[in-house]
């Protein structure tokens, strides 16, 4: 599973929105996000902001630009004093091809997402 800057240009074509299956993002025993209202783009689950437990997120200074999604802002995931640097990201103002991901938060770097 690639990170935010590694998605192929055609990834937006295979995106979908779920409304039936519950998905959870878990790291270090903590549930970071839980929702049935997520967007999947090339196997990456993007959770709506209201479904994310923000007590586990800490703003990061990292920003990357994806050619088809736009700028990604990052969060560190912090659970029980352990830090997973830049393990979450979101696109505050995505390009049109990635409009469904606007403000939604995705995870990687060891965060497990299960449905």
DSSP file (Angstrom, degrees, kcal/mol; ACC not computed):
  #  RESIDUE AA STRUCTURE BP1 BP2  ACC     N-H-->O    O-->H-N    N-H-->O    O-->H-N    TCO  KAPPA ALPHA  PHI   PSI    X-CA   Y-CA   Z-CA
    1    1 A X              0   0    0      0, 0.0     2,-0.1     0, 0.0    42,-0.1   0.000 360.0 360.0 360.0 124.8    0.0    0.0    0.0
    2    2 A X        -     0   0    0     40,-0.3     5,-0.1     1,-0.1     2,-0.1  -0.379 360.0-117.4 -83.6 161.2    1.5    3.3   -1.1
    3    3 A X    >   -     0   0    0     -2,-0.1     3,-1.2   105,-0.0     4,-0.3  -0.163  45.9 -78.4 -85.5-173.5    1.6    6.5    0.8
    4    4 A X  T 3  S+     0   0    0      1,-0.3     3,-0.5     2,-0.2    65,-0.2   0.784 129.6  43.8 -63.4 -30.7    0.0    9.7   -0.2
    5    5 A X  T 3  S+     0   0    0      1,-0.2    -1,-0.3    61,-0.1    62,-0.3   0.544 107.7  61.7 -90.3  -6.2    2.6   10.8   -2.7
    6    6 A X  S <  S+     0   0    0     -3,-1.2    -1,-0.2    60,-0.1     2,-0.2   0.327  70.2 121.4-103.5   7.4    2.9    7.3   -4.3
    7    7 A X        -     0   0    0     -3,-0.5    61,-0.2    -4,-0.3    60,-0.2  -0.488  67.2-113.6 -71.7 138.2   -0.6    6.9   -5.6
    8    8 A X    >   -     0   0    0     -2,-0.2     3,-2.0     1,-0.1     4,-0.2  -0.336  25.5-110.6 -68.8 156.1   -0.8    6.3   -9.3
    9    9 A X  G >  S+     0   0    0      1,-0.3     3,-0.6     2,-0.1    -1,-0.1   0.811 116.7  53.0 -57.2 -33.9   -2.5    8.9  -11.5
   10   10 A X  G >> S+     0   0    0      1,-0.2     3,-1.4     2,-0.1     4,-0.5   0.366  76.4 104.7 -86.0   6.4   -5.5    6.7  -12.2
   11   11 A X  G X4 S+     0   0    0     -3,-2.0     3,-1.5     1,-0.3    31,-0.5   0.845  70.3  63.1 -58.0 -35.8   -6.2    6.0   -8.6
   12   12 A X  G X4 S+     0   0    0     -3,-0.6     3,-1.4     1,-0.3    -1,-0.3   0.802  92.8  64.8 -62.2 -27.4   -9.2    8.3   -8.5
   13   13 A X  G <4 S+     0   0    0     -3,-1.4    -1,-0.3     1,-0.3    -2,-0.2   0.764 103.8  46.1 -66.6 -24.2  -11.0    6.1  -11.0
   14   14 A X  G << S+     0   0    0     -3,-1.5    -1,-0.3    -4,-0.5    28,-0.2   0.158  85.9 121.9-105.8  20.0  -11.1    3.3   -8.6
   15   15 A X    <   +     0   0    0     -3,-1.4     2,-0.3    26,-0.1    26,-0.2  -0.469  35.7 178.0 -80.2 154.4  -12.3    5.2   -5.6
   16   16 A X  E     -A   40   0A   0     24,-1.5    24,-2.6    -2,-0.1     2,-0.5  -0.980  25.4-131.9-150.0 159.3  -15.5    4.3   -3.8
   17   17 A X  E     -A   39   0A   0     -2,-0.3     2,-0.3    22,-0.2    22,-0.2  -0.969  21.9-149.3-115.1 129.7  -17.6    5.4   -0.8
   18   18 A X        +     0   0    0     20,-2.4    20,-0.2    -2,-0.5    18,-0.0  -0.729  24.7 167.8 -96.8 147.1  -18.8    2.8    1.6
   19   19 A X  S    S+     0   0    0     -2,-0.3    18,-0.1    18,-0.1    -1,-0.1   0.208  75.3  42.0-135.9  11.5  -22.0    3.2    3.5
   20   20 A X  S    S+     0   0    0      1,-0.2     2,-0.5    16,-0.1    17,-0.1   0.696  92.8  69.4-130.1 -37.2  -22.4   -0.4    4.9
   21   21 A X  S    S-     0   0    0     15,-0.2     2,-0.3     1,-0.0    -1,-0.2  -0.786  73.2-130.3 -98.1 127.5  -19.2   -2.0    6.1
   22   22 A X        -     0   0    0     -2,-0.5     2,-0.4    93,-0.2    14,-0.3  -0.567  23.9-165.7 -74.5 132.2  -17.6   -0.7    9.3
   23   23 A X  E     -G   35   0B   0     12,-2.9    12,-2.3    -2,-0.3     2,-0.4  -0.939   2.1-165.4-118.1 144.0  -13.9    0.1    9.0
   24   24 A X  E     -GH  34 114B   0     90,-2.5    90,-2.4    -2,-0.4     2,-0.5  -0.985  12.1-151.7-129.1 140.2  -11.5    0.7   11.9
   25   25 A X  E     -GH  33 113B   0      8,-2.4     7,-3.0    -2,-0.4     8,-1.3  -0.962  25.6-178.9-108.0 124.1   -8.0    2.1   11.9
   26   26 A X  E     +GH  31 112B   0     86,-3.1    86,-2.7    -2,-0.5     2,-0.3  -0.975  12.7 168.0-130.6 136.7   -5.9    0.7   14.9
   27   27 A X  E >  S-G   30   0B   0      3,-2.1     3,-2.2    -2,-0.4    84,-0.1  -0.974  72.1  -5.0-146.4 134.7   -2.4    1.3   16.1
   28   28 A X  T 3  S-     0   0    0     -2,-0.3     3,-0.1     1,-0.3    54,-0.1   0.828 129.1 -56.0  54.5  36.2   -0.7    0.3   19.3
   29   29 A X  T 3  S+     0   0    0      1,-0.2     2,-0.4    50,-0.0    -1,-0.3   0.410 113.2 115.2  81.2  -1.3   -4.0   -1.1   20.6
   30   30 A X  E <   -G   27   0B   0     -3,-2.2    -3,-2.1    26,-0.0     2,-0.8  -0.834  66.9-128.5-105.2 139.0   -5.9    2.2   20.1
   31   31 A X  E     +G   26   0B   0     -2,-0.4    -5,-0.2    -5,-0.2     3,-0.1  -0.765  27.0 178.9 -83.3 112.1   -8.8    2.7   17.7
   32   32 A X  E     +     0   0B   0     -7,-3.0    21,-3.4    -2,-0.8     2,-0.3   0.814  66.3   1.8 -83.8 -33.9   -7.8    5.8   15.8
   33   33 A X  E     -GI  25  52B   0     -8,-1.3    -8,-2.4    19,-0.3     2,-0.3  -0.991  57.4-177.3-154.6 150.2  -10.9    5.9   13.5
   34   34 A X  E     +G   24   0B   0     17,-1.7     2,-0.3    -2,-0.3   -10,-0.2  -0.913  25.7 126.2-154.5 123.5  -14.1    4.0   13.1
   35   35 A X  E     -G   23   0B   0    -12,-2.3   -12,-2.9    -2,-0.3     3,-0.1  -0.986  51.1-144.2-168.8 158.6  -16.8    4.5   10.4
   36   36 A X  S    S+     0   0    0     -2,-0.3   -15,-0.2   -14,-0.3   -16,-0.1   0.160  93.9  77.4-109.3  12.8  -18.9    3.1    7.7
   37   37 A X        +     0   0    0    -18,-0.1    11,-0.4   -14,-0.1     2,-0.2  -0.406  68.9 129.1-116.7  52.9  -18.7    6.4    5.8
   38   38 A X        -     0   0    0    -20,-0.2   -20,-2.4    -3,-0.1     2,-0.4  -0.603  51.5-131.4-107.6 165.8  -15.1    6.1    4.3
   39   39 A X  E     -AB  17  46A   0      7,-2.4     7,-3.4   -22,-0.2     2,-0.5  -0.957  15.7-153.6-115.5 136.2  -13.6    6.6    0.9
   40   40 A X  E     +AB  16  45A   0    -24,-2.6   -24,-1.5    -2,-0.4     2,-0.5  -0.953  13.9 178.2-113.0 124.7  -11.3    4.0   -0.5
   41   41 A X  E >  S- B   0  44A   0      3,-2.4     3,-2.0    -2,-0.5   -26,-0.1  -0.972  74.9 -24.8-126.9 114.9   -8.7    5.1   -3.1
   42   42 A X  T 3  S-     0   0    0     -2,-0.5   -40,-0.3   -31,-0.5    -1,-0.1   0.878 128.0 -48.0  49.5  44.7   -6.3    2.4   -4.4
   43   43 A X  T 3  S+     0   0    0      1,-0.2     2,-0.5   -42,-0.1    -1,-0.3   0.426 112.2 120.8  82.0  -1.4   -6.7    0.3   -1.3
   44   44 A X  E <   -B   41   0A   0     -3,-2.0    -3,-2.4   -41,-0.0     2,-0.5  -0.855  56.7-139.8 -99.2 127.4   -6.2    3.3    1.1
   45   45 A X  E     -B   40   0A   0     -2,-0.5    62,-0.6    -5,-0.2     2,-0.6  -0.753  11.9-162.8 -89.4 126.2   -9.1    4.1    3.5
   46   46 A X  E     -BC  39 106A   0     -7,-3.4    -7,-2.4    -2,-0.5     2,-0.3  -0.950  11.2-153.6-109.0 119.9   -9.9    7.7    4.0
   47   47 A X  E     - C   0 105A   0     58,-3.4    58,-3.0    -2,-0.6    -9,-0.1  -0.703  22.5-107.1 -96.0 143.3  -12.0    8.3    7.2
   48   48 A X    >   -     0   0    0    -11,-0.4     3,-2.1    -2,-0.3     4,-0.4  -0.394  34.2-115.2 -64.0 146.9  -14.3   11.3    7.6
   49   49 A X  G >  S+     0   0    0      1,-0.3     3,-1.4     2,-0.2     5,-0.1   0.828 114.0  57.6 -55.7 -35.5  -12.9   13.8   10.1
   50   50 A X  G 3  S+     0   0    0      1,-0.3    -1,-0.3     3,-0.1    -2,-0.1   0.648 101.5  57.6 -72.1 -12.4  -15.7   13.2   12.6
   51   51 A X  G <  S+     0   0    0     -3,-2.1   -17,-1.7   -14,-0.1     2,-0.4   0.463  89.3  92.5 -92.5  -2.5  -14.9    9.5   12.7
   52   52 A X  B <  S-I   33   0B   0     -3,-1.4     2,-1.3    -4,-0.4   -19,-0.3  -0.784  75.4-133.0-100.0 133.3  -11.3   10.1   13.8
   53   53 A X    >   -     0   0    0    -21,-3.4     3,-1.8    -2,-0.4     4,-0.1  -0.700  22.7-168.9 -82.8  95.4  -10.3   10.2   17.5
   54   54 A X  G >  S+     0   0    0     -2,-1.3     3,-1.6     1,-0.3    -1,-0.2   0.597  72.4  81.8 -68.2 -12.1   -8.2   13.3   17.4
   55   55 A X  G 3  S+     0   0    0      1,-0.3    -1,-0.3   -23,-0.1   -23,-0.0   0.742  94.0  50.9 -65.1 -17.8   -6.7   12.8   20.8
   56   56 A X  G <  S+     0   0    0     -3,-1.8    22,-2.9   -24,-0.1     2,-0.4   0.446  98.3  84.2 -94.9  -1.4   -4.3   10.4   19.1
   57   57 A X  E <   -D   77   0A   0     -3,-1.6     2,-0.4    20,-0.2    20,-0.2  -0.837  51.9-175.4-108.6 140.8   -3.3   12.9   16.4
   58   58 A X  E     -D   76   0A   0     18,-2.3    18,-3.2    -2,-0.4    -3,-0.0  -0.999  35.6-105.7-131.8 129.2   -0.6   15.6   16.6
   59   59 A X  E     -D   75   0A   0     -2,-0.4     2,-0.3    16,-0.2    16,-0.2  -0.192  35.4-155.0 -52.3 140.3    0.0   18.1   13.9
   60   60 A X  E     -     0   0A   0     14,-2.0    14,-0.3     2,-0.2    -1,-0.1  -0.850  21.3-133.8-114.5 154.2    3.2   17.5   11.9
   61   61 A X  E    S+     0   0A   0     -2,-0.3     2,-0.2    12,-0.1    14,-0.1   0.488  73.1 113.7 -82.3  -3.2    5.2   20.0   10.0
   62   62 A X  E     +     0   0A   0     12,-0.1    12,-1.5    11,-0.0     2,-0.3  -0.509  37.9 171.2 -77.0 134.8    5.3   17.6    7.0
   63   63 A X  E     -D   73   0A   0     -2,-0.2     2,-0.3    10,-0.2    10,-0.2  -0.992   5.0-178.5-138.7 136.5    3.6   18.5    3.8
   64   64 A X  E     -D   72   0A   0      8,-1.8     8,-3.6    -2,-0.3     2,-0.5  -0.935  19.6-133.5-132.0 157.7    3.9   16.6    0.5
   65   65 A X  E     -D   71   0A   0     -2,-0.3     2,-0.4     6,-0.3     6,-0.2  -0.958  11.3-159.8-117.1 126.7    2.4   17.2   -2.9
   66   66 A X  E  >  -D   70   0A   0      4,-2.7     4,-1.8    -2,-0.5   -61,-0.1  -0.839  23.2-129.3 -99.3 139.0    0.8   14.4   -5.0
   67   67 A X  T  4 S+     0   0    0     -2,-0.4    -1,-0.1   -62,-0.3     4,-0.1   0.808 104.5  24.0 -61.4 -31.1    0.5   15.1   -8.7
   68   68 A X  T  4 S+     0   0    0    -61,-0.2    30,-0.3     2,-0.1    29,-0.3   0.650 129.0  40.2-111.3 -16.9   -3.2   14.2   -8.9
   69   69 A X  T  4 S-     0   0    0      1,-0.3    26,-1.7   -65,-0.2     2,-0.3   0.733  95.6-140.0-100.9 -27.1   -4.5   14.8   -5.3
   70   70 A X  E  <  -D   66   0A   0     -4,-1.8    -4,-2.7    24,-0.2    -1,-0.3  -0.689  52.5  -1.3 102.0-158.2   -2.6   17.9   -4.3
   71   71 A X  E     -D   65   0A   0     22,-0.3     2,-0.5    -2,-0.3    22,-0.4  -0.494  60.0-156.3 -76.4 135.3   -1.0   18.9   -1.0
   72   72 A X  E     -D   64   0A   0     -8,-3.6    -8,-1.8    -2,-0.2     2,-0.4  -0.943   1.2-155.0-111.1 132.1   -1.2   16.5    1.9
   73   73 A X  E     -DE  63  90A   0     17,-2.8    17,-2.1    -2,-0.5     2,-0.3  -0.840  19.7-142.3-101.6 145.1   -0.9   17.7    5.5
   74   74 A X  E     - E   0  89A   0    -12,-1.5   -14,-2.0    -2,-0.4     2,-0.3  -0.714  14.3-161.3-113.9 158.0    0.4   15.1    8.0
   75   75 A X  E     -DE  59  88A   0     13,-2.7    13,-1.7    -2,-0.3    12,-0.4  -0.962  19.7-131.2-125.5 147.6   -0.2   14.1   11.6
   76   76 A X  E     -D   58   0A   0    -18,-3.2   -18,-2.3    -2,-0.3     2,-0.5  -0.777  24.5-132.9 -86.2 145.4    1.9   12.1   13.9
   77   77 A X  E     -DE  57  84A   0      7,-2.4     7,-3.1    -2,-0.4     2,-0.5  -0.906  24.5-170.9-100.1 127.1   -0.1    9.3   15.7
   78   78 A X  E     + E   0  83A   0    -22,-2.9     2,-0.4    -2,-0.5     5,-0.2  -0.969  12.0 165.4-126.0 118.0    0.7    9.2   19.4
   79   79 A X  E >  S- E   0  82A   0      3,-2.3     3,-2.4    -2,-0.5   -23,-0.1  -0.993  71.9 -16.6-134.6 125.3   -0.6    6.4   21.6
   80   80 A X  T 3  S-     0   0    0     -2,-0.4     3,-0.1     1,-0.3    -1,-0.1   0.853 127.3 -52.8  50.3  41.4    0.6    5.7   25.1
   81   81 A X  T 3  S+     0   0    0      1,-0.3     2,-0.4     0, 0.0    -1,-0.3   0.352 111.9 121.0  80.0  -6.4    3.7    7.9   24.6
   82   82 A X  E <   -E   79   0A   0     -3,-2.4    -3,-2.3   -54,-0.1     2,-0.5  -0.758  51.3-149.3 -92.2 137.5    4.7    6.0   21.4
   83   83 A X  E     -E   78   0A   0     -2,-0.4     2,-0.7    -5,-0.2    -5,-0.2  -0.913  15.1-167.6-113.5 128.6    5.0    8.2   18.3
   84   84 A X  E >   -E   77   0A   0     -7,-3.1    -7,-2.4    -2,-0.5     3,-1.3  -0.899  32.3-135.8-110.1  96.5    4.3    7.0   14.8
   85   85 A X  E 3  S-     0   0A   0     -2,-0.7    -9,-0.2     1,-0.3   -25,-0.0  -0.282  73.8 -12.0 -63.8 130.1    5.7    9.9   12.8
   86   86 A X  E 3  S+     0   0A   0      1,-0.1    -1,-0.3    -2,-0.1   -10,-0.3   0.809  85.6 144.6  53.4  36.7    3.6   11.2    9.8
   87   87 A X  E <   +     0   0A   0     -3,-1.3    21,-2.1   -12,-0.4     2,-0.3   0.484  60.1  46.2 -85.7  -3.0    1.4    8.1   10.0
   88   88 A X  E     +EF  75 107A   0    -13,-1.7   -13,-2.7    19,-0.2     2,-0.3  -0.983  64.4 173.4-136.8 150.2   -1.8   10.0    9.0
   89   89 A X  E     -EF  74 106A   0     17,-2.0    17,-2.7    -2,-0.3     2,-0.3  -0.975   8.8-171.9-150.0 163.4   -2.5   12.5    6.3
   90   90 A X  E     -EF  73 105A   0    -17,-2.1   -17,-2.8    -2,-0.3     2,-0.6  -0.975  24.6-127.4-151.6 161.6   -5.3   14.5    4.7
   91   91 A X  B >   -j  102   0C   0     10,-0.6    12,-2.1    13,-0.6     3,-0.6  -0.921  18.2-174.2-113.8 103.5   -5.9   16.8    1.7
   92   92 A X  T 3  S+     0   0    0     -2,-0.6     2,-0.2   -21,-0.3    -1,-0.1   0.853  87.3  17.1 -68.0 -32.4   -7.5   20.0    2.9
   93   93 A X  T 3  S-     0   0    0    -22,-0.4   -22,-0.3   -24,-0.1    -1,-0.3  -0.605  86.6-172.7-138.1  73.5   -7.9   21.3   -0.7
   94   94 A X    <   -     0   0    0     -3,-0.6   -24,-0.2    -2,-0.2   -25,-0.1  -0.208  30.7-100.7 -68.9 159.4   -7.6   18.3   -3.1
   95   95 A X    >   -     0   0    0    -26,-1.7     3,-2.0   -27,-0.1    -1,-0.1  -0.338  46.1 -95.4 -68.7 161.6   -7.4   18.6   -6.8
   96   96 A X  G >  S+     0   0    0      1,-0.3     3,-1.6     2,-0.2     4,-0.2   0.823 122.9  61.1 -52.5 -37.5  -10.7   17.8   -8.6
   97   97 A X  G 3  S+     0   0    0    -29,-0.3    -1,-0.3     1,-0.3     3,-0.2   0.740 113.2  37.4 -63.9 -21.5   -9.8   14.2   -9.3
   98   98 A X  G X  S+     0   0    0     -3,-2.0     3,-2.3   -30,-0.3     4,-0.3   0.065  75.7 126.6-116.0  22.8   -9.5   13.6   -5.6
   99   99 A X  G X   +     0   0    0     -3,-1.6     3,-1.6     1,-0.3    -5,-0.1   0.796  65.6  65.8 -54.4 -32.6  -12.4   15.7   -4.4
  100  100 A X  G 3  S+     0   0    0      1,-0.3    -1,-0.3    -4,-0.2    -2,-0.1   0.717  97.5  55.9 -64.1 -19.7  -14.0   12.8   -2.5
  101  101 A X  G X  S+     0   0    0     -3,-2.3     3,-1.9     2,-0.1   -10,-0.6   0.469  73.0 140.0 -91.4  -0.9  -11.0   12.8   -0.1
  102  102 A X  B <  S-j   91   0C   0     -3,-1.6   -10,-0.2    -4,-0.3     3,-0.1  -0.195  85.0 -11.6 -52.5 118.4  -11.3   16.4    1.0
  103  103 A X  T 3  S+     0   0    0    -12,-2.1    -1,-0.3     1,-0.3   -11,-0.1   0.269 102.1 131.6  76.7 -12.2  -10.6   16.7    4.7
  104  104 A X    <   -     0   0    0     -3,-1.9   -13,-0.6   -13,-0.2     2,-0.5  -0.425  53.2-130.5 -73.0 150.0  -10.8   12.9    5.1
  105  105 A X  E     -CF  47  90A   0    -58,-3.0   -58,-3.4   -15,-0.1     2,-0.3  -0.886  21.5-170.2-112.0 130.8   -7.9   11.3    7.1
  106  106 A X  E     -CF  46  89A   0    -17,-2.7   -17,-2.0    -2,-0.5     2,-0.3  -0.776   7.3-149.2-115.2 160.5   -5.9    8.3    5.9
  107  107 A X  E     + F   0  88A   0    -62,-0.6     2,-0.2    -2,-0.3   -19,-0.2  -0.908  23.6 146.8-130.5 155.1   -3.4    6.2    7.7
  108  108 A X    >   +     0   0    0    -21,-2.1     3,-0.8    -2,-0.3  -106,-0.1  -0.815  38.4  84.3-158.2-160.9   -0.2    4.2    6.9
  109  109 A X  T 3  S-     0   0    0      1,-0.2    -1,-0.1    -2,-0.2     3,-0.1   0.923 125.1 -32.0  55.3  51.9    3.1    3.2    8.5
  110  110 A X  T 3  S+     0   0    0      1,-0.3     2,-0.5    -3,-0.1    -1,-0.2   0.352  98.9 134.6  93.4  -7.2    1.8    0.3   10.5
  111  111 A X    <   -     0   0    0     -3,-0.8     2,-0.4   -24,-0.1    -1,-0.3  -0.664  49.7-140.5 -75.0 125.9   -1.7    1.5   11.2
  112  112 A X  E     -H   26   0B   0    -86,-2.7   -86,-3.1    -2,-0.5     2,-0.5  -0.749  14.2-164.3 -92.0 131.5   -4.0   -1.5   10.5
  113  113 A X  E     +H   25   0B   0     -2,-0.4     2,-0.4   -88,-0.2   -88,-0.2  -0.973  14.1 178.4-114.9 124.1   -7.3   -0.8    8.8
  114  114 A X  E      H   24   0B   0    -90,-2.4   -90,-2.5    -2,-0.5    -2,-0.0  -0.948 360.0 360.0-127.3 146.0   -9.8   -3.7    9.0
  115  115 A X              0   0    0     -2,-0.4   -93,-0.2   -92,-0.2    -1,-0.1   0.330 360.0 360.0-118.9 360.0  -13.3   -4.0    7.8
